[in-house]
C-alpha cells in the first residue's frame, strides 16, 4: 500500500495527515486507499496509460499545491519523512497521479456535454429539489426540572419572564441568565431552521409564531421552553436561470463518472501493487 496514497486521501477526506487521524478514521482511510489502489493499478495497466504525457511544469504545479497545505516547510518535510518519501519520490508519485488523471480525462473527453434543454428538463422534473423551504430564526429559554415542585417553579419563572421580555435583547439577556441549555450563552439562539429540526412539540409552536413574538410555555422531554421567533424567511423557488449552471455542472459530472465507471469496469483485472 502506498503511504503517499494514504497521505493524499487523508488530506482529501479529513484535511489532516494520516498520523493525526483517530482510530476509526484511520480504518476508513485504509479501506479507501485499498480500493483506490485497485482502480489506479487497472488504469495504469491500460494501453492509454502508455500514451499519457506528464510535463515537468505540471509536476511542479502539483507539488506547489501540496506545499501550500502546510504553514511551513518543516511540517511538510516531517510528513514526507513519516511516510518514507524524499522530494524525488514525491515527484514520482505526483507523476503517477497526473498520468492517471490524463488517462481519465482522455476517456471522458468524448462524453457529450449536457445542454440547456437537458438542464431545463431536469429542473422541471425535479423542481422540489431546488425549493428552499420556509425557515425561521429562533431562540429559546430552557428550564429543566426533576420533580413536580421544580416543574411548577420552572413554569412560574417562564410565565414571569414572558411578561417582562420586551424585545430580542431582553430575551437574549434572560436566556443567558436563566436558560439551562448551552445556547443560553449565545442569547438562546437555536439558529435559522426549516421545519423538522426541533422537537416535534417545539416545531409545531415555532412555525405558528409571527416574527418578533413569544410562545406560551412548551414542554418537551428535556424541560420547559419559551420560544421566540426573530425572523421569518419565506419559501423560495429559484428560477431555472438561477440554478442552470449548477444543474449543468451536476449533469456533466454524473455523465463523466458514469462513463469512467463503465470504462474502468471493462478493464482486465490486474495484480494490485
C-alpha positions as CSV (number, residue, x, y, z in Angstrom):
1,X,0.0,0.0,0.0
2,X,1.4,3.4,-1.0
3,X,2.0,5.7,2.0
4,X,1.7,8.6,-0.4
5,X,-1.8,7.5,-1.4
6,X,-2.9,7.4,2.2
7,X,-1.4,10.8,2.8
8,X,-3.3,12.2,-0.3
9,X,-6.6,10.6,0.8
10,X,-6.2,11.7,4.4
11,X,-5.9,15.4,3.2
12,X,-8.8,14.9,0.8
13,X,-11.1,13.3,3.4
14,X,-10.1,14.8,6.7
15,X,-7.8,17.8,5.8
16,X,-5.2,16.2,8.1
17,X,-2.2,13.9,7.6
18,X,-2.7,10.2,8.5
19,X,-0.8,10.3,11.8
20,X,-3.3,12.9,13.1
21,X,-6.3,10.7,12.5
22,X,-8.4,8.9,15.1
23,X,-8.5,5.1,15.0
24,X,-11.9,4.9,13.3
25,X,-10.7,7.5,10.7
26,X,-7.5,5.5,10.1
27,X,-9.5,2.4,9.5
28,X,-11.8,4.1,6.9
29,X,-8.7,5.6,5.3
30,X,-7.0,2.3,4.9
31,X,-10.1,0.7,3.3
32,X,-10.5,3.7,0.9
33,X,-6.8,3.6,0.0
34,X,-7.0,-0.1,-0.8
35,X,-10.0,0.4,-3.1
36,X,-8.3,3.4,-4.8
37,X,-5.1,1.4,-5.4
38,X,-7.0,-1.3,-7.2
39,X,-8.6,1.3,-9.5
40,X,-5.3,3.1,-10.1
41,X,-3.4,-0.1,-10.9
42,X,-6.1,-1.1,-13.5
43,X,-5.9,2.4,-15.1
44,X,-2.1,2.4,-15.3
45,X,-2.2,-1.0,-16.9
46,X,-4.4,0.2,-19.8
47,X,-3.0,1.0,-23.2
48,X,-4.0,4.6,-22.8
49,X,-1.6,5.0,-19.9
50,X,1.4,4.4,-22.1
51,X,0.4,7.3,-24.2
52,X,-0.1,9.8,-21.3
53,X,2.5,12.6,-21.2
54,X,3.3,14.4,-18.0
55,X,5.4,17.6,-18.2
56,X,7.8,18.8,-15.6
57,X,5.8,22.0,-15.3
58,X,2.7,20.0,-14.4
59,X,4.6,18.2,-11.7
60,X,5.9,21.4,-10.3
61,X,2.5,23.0,-10.2
62,X,1.0,20.0,-8.4
63,X,4.0,20.0,-6.0
64,X,3.3,23.7,-5.2
65,X,-0.4,22.8,-4.5
66,X,0.7,20.2,-1.9
67,X,3.2,22.5,-0.3
68,X,0.5,25.2,0.1
69,X,-1.4,22.9,2.5
70,X,1.4,23.4,5.0
71,X,2.1,26.5,7.1
72,X,5.9,25.9,7.0
73,X,8.4,23.8,5.1
74,X,9.4,22.0,8.3
75,X,6.0,20.3,8.7
76,X,5.9,19.4,5.1
77,X,9.4,17.8,5.3
78,X,8.3,16.0,8.5
79,X,5.3,14.5,6.8
80,X,7.4,13.3,3.9
81,X,9.8,11.6,6.4
82,X,7.0,10.0,8.2
83,X,5.8,8.2,5.0
84,X,9.3,7.4,3.9
85,X,9.5,9.7,0.9
86,X,12.0,12.3,-0.3
87,X,11.3,15.0,-2.8
88,X,12.3,12.8,-5.7
89,X,10.0,10.1,-4.5
90,X,7.1,12.6,-4.1
91,X,7.6,13.8,-7.6
92,X,7.4,10.2,-8.9
93,X,4.1,9.8,-7.1
94,X,2.8,13.1,-8.5
95,X,3.8,11.9,-12.0
96,X,1.8,8.8,-11.3
97,X,-1.2,10.8,-10.2
98,X,-1.1,13.1,-13.3
99,X,-0.7,10.1,-15.6
100,X,-3.9,8.6,-14.2
101,X,-5.7,11.9,-14.4
102,X,-4.6,12.3,-18.1
103,X,-6.0,8.8,-18.9
104,X,-9.3,9.6,-17.3
105,X,-9.5,13.0,-19.0
106,X,-8.9,11.3,-22.3
107,X,-11.7,8.7,-21.6
108,X,-14.2,11.4,-20.6
109,X,-13.4,13.8,-23.4
110,X,-15.8,12.2,-25.8
111,X,-18.8,12.5,-23.5
112,X,-21.3,15.0,-25.0
113,X,-21.9,17.9,-22.6
114,X,-25.3,18.4,-21.1
115,X,-27.4,21.0,-23.0
116,X,-29.7,23.7,-21.7
117,X,-32.6,21.5,-22.8
118,X,-31.3,18.7,-20.7
119,X,-30.9,21.0,-17.7
120,X,-34.3,22.5,-18.0
121,X,-36.0,19.1,-18.3
122,X,-34.2,18.1,-15.1
123,X,-35.3,21.3,-13.4
124,X,-38.9,20.8,-14.3
125,X,-39.0,17.1,-13.3
126,X,-37.1,17.7,-10.0
127,X,-38.3,21.2,-9.1
128,X,-38.8,20.2,-5.4
129,X,-35.1,19.7,-5.1
130,X,-34.5,23.3,-5.7
131,X,-37.2,24.8,-3.5
132,X,-35.9,26.3,-0.3
133,X,-38.5,25.8,2.4
134,X,-39.7,28.4,4.9
135,X,-37.1,29.0,7.6
136,X,-37.2,30.8,10.9
137,X,-34.6,32.3,13.1
138,X,-35.5,31.1,16.6
139,X,-34.4,31.4,20.2
140,X,-35.4,29.6,23.3
141,X,-35.0,29.6,27.1
142,X,-35.0,26.1,28.6
143,X,-35.6,25.4,32.2
144,X,-35.2,21.7,33.3
145,X,-36.8,20.0,36.2
146,X,-36.7,16.7,38.0
147,X,-39.9,16.7,40.1
148,X,-43.3,18.3,40.2
149,X,-42.2,21.1,42.5
150,X,-39.3,22.0,40.2
151,X,-41.7,21.9,37.3
152,X,-44.0,24.4,39.0
153,X,-41.1,26.6,39.7
154,X,-39.9,26.4,36.1
155,X,-43.4,27.3,34.8
156,X,-43.7,30.3,37.2
157,X,-40.3,31.5,36.1
158,X,-41.1,31.3,32.4
159,X,-44.5,32.9,32.9
160,X,-42.8,35.8,34.7
161,X,-40.1,36.2,32.0
162,X,-42.7,36.2,29.3
163,X,-44.4,39.3,30.8
164,X,-41.1,41.1,31.1
165,X,-39.3,40.4,27.8
166,X,-39.9,43.4,25.6
167,X,-37.5,42.7,22.7
168,X,-34.8,40.5,21.3
169,X,-32.1,42.0,23.5
170,X,-34.1,41.3,26.6
171,X,-34.8,37.8,25.5
172,X,-31.1,37.2,25.0
173,X,-30.2,38.6,28.4
174,X,-32.8,36.4,30.1
175,X,-31.6,33.3,28.2
176,X,-28.0,34.0,29.3
177,X,-29.2,34.3,32.9
178,X,-31.8,31.6,33.2
179,X,-31.6,29.0,30.4
180,X,-30.3,25.6,31.2
181,X,-29.4,25.0,27.6
182,X,-25.8,25.7,26.3
183,X,-27.5,28.0,23.7
184,X,-28.1,30.4,26.6
185,X,-24.5,31.6,26.3
186,X,-25.5,32.8,22.8
187,X,-28.7,34.5,23.9
188,X,-30.7,31.4,23.4
189,X,-30.2,31.3,19.6
190,X,-31.3,27.9,18.1
191,X,-30.4,29.0,14.5
192,X,-32.2,29.6,11.3
193,X,-34.1,26.4,10.7
194,X,-36.6,24.8,8.4
195,X,-39.4,22.6,9.8
196,X,-38.5,19.3,11.3
197,X,-35.2,20.3,13.0
198,X,-36.6,20.7,16.5
199,X,-38.5,18.5,19.0
200,X,-41.9,18.0,17.4
201,X,-43.6,20.0,20.2
202,X,-41.3,22.9,19.6
203,X,-41.5,22.7,15.8
204,X,-45.3,23.0,15.8
205,X,-45.3,26.0,18.0
206,X,-42.3,27.7,16.4
207,X,-43.8,27.7,12.9
208,X,-47.1,29.2,14.2
209,X,-45.3,32.2,15.7
210,X,-45.3,35.6,14.0
211,X,-41.9,37.4,13.7
212,X,-40.9,39.1,16.9
213,X,-43.4,37.2,19.1
214,X,-43.1,34.7,22.0
215,X,-44.7,31.4,22.6
216,X,-46.5,30.1,25.6
217,X,-44.5,27.6,27.7
218,X,-43.9,24.4,25.7
219,X,-43.0,21.1,27.4
220,X,-40.7,18.5,25.9
221,X,-38.8,15.5,27.3
222,X,-35.9,17.8,28.4
223,X,-37.9,20.5,30.2
224,X,-40.0,23.6,29.7
225,X,-39.2,26.1,26.9
226,X,-40.1,29.7,26.0
227,X,-39.6,30.3,22.2
228,X,-39.1,33.5,20.3
229,X,-39.3,33.9,16.5
230,X,-36.8,36.6,15.4
231,X,-37.4,36.4,11.7
232,X,-39.3,34.5,9.0
233,X,-37.8,33.6,5.7
234,X,-40.5,32.6,3.2
235,X,-40.4,29.7,0.7
236,X,-38.0,30.5,-2.2
237,X,-38.5,28.8,-5.6
238,X,-35.5,29.7,-7.7
239,X,-35.9,30.2,-11.4
240,X,-34.3,27.9,-14.0
241,X,-31.7,30.6,-14.8
242,X,-30.8,30.8,-11.1
243,X,-29.8,27.1,-11.0
244,X,-29.0,26.5,-14.6
245,X,-25.2,26.3,-14.2
246,X,-25.5,24.2,-11.1
247,X,-27.6,21.7,-12.9
248,X,-25.3,21.6,-16.0
249,X,-22.3,21.0,-13.7
250,X,-24.1,18.2,-11.9
251,X,-25.3,16.5,-15.1
252,X,-21.9,16.7,-16.7
253,X,-20.2,15.4,-13.6
254,X,-22.7,12.5,-13.5
255,X,-22.1,11.7,-17.1
256,X,-18.3,11.7,-16.7
257,X,-18.5,9.4,-13.6
258,X,-20.8,7.0,-15.4
259,X,-18.5,6.7,-18.5
260,X,-15.4,6.4,-16.3
261,X,-17.0,3.7,-14.1
262,X,-18.0,1.7,-17.2
263,X,-14.5,2.1,-18.8
264,X,-12.7,1.0,-15.6
265,X,-15.2,-1.9,-15.1
266,X,-14.3,-3.2,-18.6
267,X,-10.5,-3.2,-17.9
268,X,-9.0,-6.6,-17.3
269,X,-8.2,-7.5,-13.7
270,X,-4.6,-6.8,-12.6
271,X,-2.5,-7.7,-9.6
272,X,-2.5,-4.9,-7.1
273,X,0.8,-3.1,-6.3
